[in-house]
Amino acid sequence: MLESLVNRCQALPAGSTLCILGAGFTGRRIATLADALKIRVITTRRNPAPGSDALRFDTAHNVVPNESDLNGVTHLLSTIPPGSDDNDPVLQSLGPRLSQLPLRWAGYLSTTGIYGDTGGEWVSEADPPQPTQERSRRRLFCEQQWRNSGLPVQILRLPGIYGPGRSPFAAIRAGQLTPVHKPGQVFCRVHVDDIASACLHLIHCSAAGQHPPVVNVCDHEPAPSHLLQRHAAELVNCDLPEARAYAEAEADMSVMARSFWSENRRVNNDLLCRTLGYTMVHPNYRSGLAQCLEEETLRESLTGTARD
Ligand SMILES: NC(=O)c1ccc[n+]([C@@H]2O[C@H](COP(=O)([O-])OP(=O)(O)OC[C@H]3O[C@@H](n4cnc5c(N)ncnc54)[C@H](OP(=O)(O)O)[C@@H]3O)[C@@H](O)[C@H]2O)c1
């Protein structure tokens, strides 16, 4: 599975070092791909597991990597979300050190939440951000700090991220998923493998002189969540309950879930896929879910995890 991703990606020039700040769900996937491409990779975590070669970096506790740990970093990716105040936590704690590095590309993972609610209309990088949530306003402020940092920054705006280990299959099998239907509502999403391979693609475009400051990284098919969930249930031969009407389900939702449902937009990926020539690994949720199921099934068989 990783092999097909590796085959479509190009390594970085000899002597390159990619530093991924935050080896969480997405950061780890990018590190795995980069490793497979024989790119030298440095990652950070707040509490690296014993034996891990990740560096310790925790902005909330003023723990930063040693000066020498970042020597020679040529490409940087920050996956670290905004903290509780307005300033970007990475720039605040590491900014001066980053500006001394021989950086050729610095990616910042942001969110399409900064576009706010378009009432289901399409939105692109050319449209002015209109965040409606406090967290999206903070995110936009962090984007602006990165863009003003003097580093060779490119902002990647992401919708909901899914992938193996972050899919609906476990909840469906456990009977814990009830779809919700709100007429006209869609969600955008991206498979984690597309973030990983788009990062490499953007690095190569940038080296070739194509470096738009902001790029949406999302699939081609915004869709209602209940359609995706029904499709996932069919893949694992499970029944799903009838969808609940949003008007009724809303009362049982967390504040965070309600905030997601309060915005409706279709995010355009033409800049990435047409102008910059990227081909999506998973152009829609059907392709992405099939990959998740394949990899999750393989992991279960390797770890001997029983499923009921
Ligand atoms: N999840 C989504 O659907 C979604 C959608 C759009 C955008 N995004 C954004 O895209 C980025 C990647 O998402 P993800 O789902 O891969 O995130 P994730 O799994 O939560 O990973 C975030 C990483 O940031 C690190 N981190 C968090 N706070 C930190 C701090 N104060 N100091 C140092 N490191 C810190 C975490 O460290 P540990 O490894 O130690 O936990 C982790 O490695 C995030 O900025 C996220 O907000 C996510």
Ligand as a Chemical Component Dictionary entry (heavy atoms), coordinates in Angstrom:
data_LIG
# 
_chem_comp.id                   LIG 
_chem_comp.type                 NON-POLYMER 
_chem_comp.pdbx_formal_charge   0 
_chem_comp.three_letter_code    LIG 
# 
loop_
_chem_comp_atom.comp_id 
_chem_comp_atom.atom_id 
_chem_comp_atom.alt_atom_id 
_chem_comp_atom.type_symbol 
_chem_comp_atom.charge 
_chem_comp_atom.model_Cartn_x 
_chem_comp_atom.model_Cartn_y 
_chem_comp_atom.model_Cartn_z 
_chem_comp_atom.pdbx_ordinal 
LIG N1  N1  N 0  -8.105 16.456 12.140 1  
LIG C1  C1  C 0  -8.691 17.118 11.148 2  
LIG O1  O1  O 0  -9.704 16.681 10.576 3  
LIG C2  C2  C 0  -8.089 18.420 10.698 4  
LIG C3  C3  C 0  -8.722 19.156 9.685  5  
LIG C4  C4  C 0  -8.121 20.310 9.214  6  
LIG C5  C5  C 0  -6.908 20.737 9.761  7  
LIG N2  N2  N 1  -6.338 20.030 10.778 8  
LIG C6  C6  C 0  -5.064 20.505 11.312 9  
LIG O2  O2  O 0  -4.030 19.818 10.616 10 
LIG C7  C7  C 0  -2.932 19.565 11.516 11 
LIG C8  C8  C 0  -2.650 18.077 11.559 12 
LIG O3  O3  O 0  -3.831 17.419 11.970 13 
LIG P1  P1  P 0  -3.768 15.981 12.683 14 
LIG O4  O4  O 0  -5.153 15.488 12.721 15 
LIG O5  O5  O -1 -2.687 15.169 12.089 16 
LIG O6  O6  O 0  -3.317 16.442 14.145 17 
LIG P2  P2  P 0  -2.796 15.566 15.390 18 
LIG O7  O7  O 0  -2.855 14.115 15.102 19 
LIG O8  O8  O 0  -3.550 16.068 16.578 20 
LIG O9  O9  O 0  -1.270 16.005 15.490 21 
LIG C9  C9  C 0  -0.915 17.272 15.951 22 
LIG C10 C10 C 0  0.549  17.248 16.348 23 
LIG O10 O10 O 0  0.853  18.504 16.984 24 
LIG C11 C11 C 0  1.574  18.234 18.187 25 
LIG N3  N3  N 0  1.297  19.299 19.157 26 
LIG C12 C12 C 0  0.091  19.741 19.590 27 
LIG N4  N4  N 0  0.246  20.743 20.472 28 
LIG C13 C13 C 0  1.578  20.934 20.601 29 
LIG C14 C14 C 0  2.388  21.807 21.373 30 
LIG N5  N5  N 0  1.831  22.711 22.203 31 
LIG N6  N6  N 0  3.736  21.724 21.282 32 
LIG C15 C15 C 0  4.312  20.830 20.442 33 
LIG N7  N7  N 0  3.600  19.949 19.693 34 
LIG C16 C16 C 0  2.258  20.011 19.761 35 
LIG C17 C17 C 0  1.057  16.897 18.671 36 
LIG O11 O11 O 0  2.021  16.338 19.542 37 
LIG P3  P3  P 0  1.882  14.842 20.137 38 
LIG O12 O12 O 0  2.273  13.940 19.005 39 
LIG O13 O13 O 0  2.822  14.805 21.261 40 
LIG O14 O14 O 0  0.424  14.689 20.507 41 
LIG C18 C18 C 0  0.906  16.135 17.355 42 
LIG O15 O15 O 0  2.118  15.532 16.980 43 
LIG C19 C19 C 0  -3.317 20.172 12.848 44 
LIG O16 O16 O 0  -2.837 21.482 12.941 45 
LIG C20 C20 C 0  -4.837 20.183 12.779 46 
LIG O17 O17 O 0  -5.410 21.162 13.618 47 
LIG C21 C21 C 0  -6.888 18.882 11.238 48 
# 
loop_
_chem_comp_bond.comp_id 
_chem_comp_bond.atom_id_1 
_chem_comp_bond.atom_id_2 
_chem_comp_bond.value_order 
_chem_comp_bond.pdbx_ordinal 
LIG N1  C1  SING 1  
LIG C1  O1  DOUB 2  
LIG C1  C2  SING 3  
LIG C2  C3  SING 4  
LIG C2  C21 DOUB 5  
LIG C3  C4  DOUB 6  
LIG C4  C5  SING 7  
LIG C5  N2  DOUB 8  
LIG N2  C6  SING 9  
LIG N2  C21 SING 10 
LIG C6  O2  SING 11 
LIG C6  C20 SING 12 
LIG O2  C7  SING 13 
LIG C7  C8  SING 14 
LIG C7  C19 SING 15 
LIG C8  O3  SING 16 
LIG O3  P1  SING 17 
LIG P1  O4  DOUB 18 
LIG P1  O5  SING 19 
LIG P1  O6  SING 20 
LIG O6  P2  SING 21 
LIG P2  O7  DOUB 22 
LIG P2  O8  SING 23 
LIG P2  O9  SING 24 
LIG O9  C9  SING 25 
LIG C9  C10 SING 26 
LIG C10 O10 SING 27 
LIG C10 C18 SING 28 
LIG O10 C11 SING 29 
LIG C11 N3  SING 30 
LIG C11 C17 SING 31 
LIG N3  C12 SING 32 
LIG N3  C16 SING 33 
LIG C12 N4  DOUB 34 
LIG N4  C13 SING 35 
LIG C13 C14 SING 36 
LIG C13 C16 DOUB 37 
LIG C14 N5  SING 38 
LIG C14 N6  DOUB 39 
LIG N6  C15 SING 40 
LIG C15 N7  DOUB 41 
LIG N7  C16 SING 42 
LIG C17 O11 SING 43 
LIG C17 C18 SING 44 
LIG O11 P3  SING 45 
LIG P3  O12 DOUB 46 
LIG P3  O13 SING 47 
LIG P3  O14 SING 48 
LIG C18 O15 SING 49 
LIG C19 O16 SING 50 
LIG C19 C20 SING 51 
LIG C20 O17 SING 52 
# 
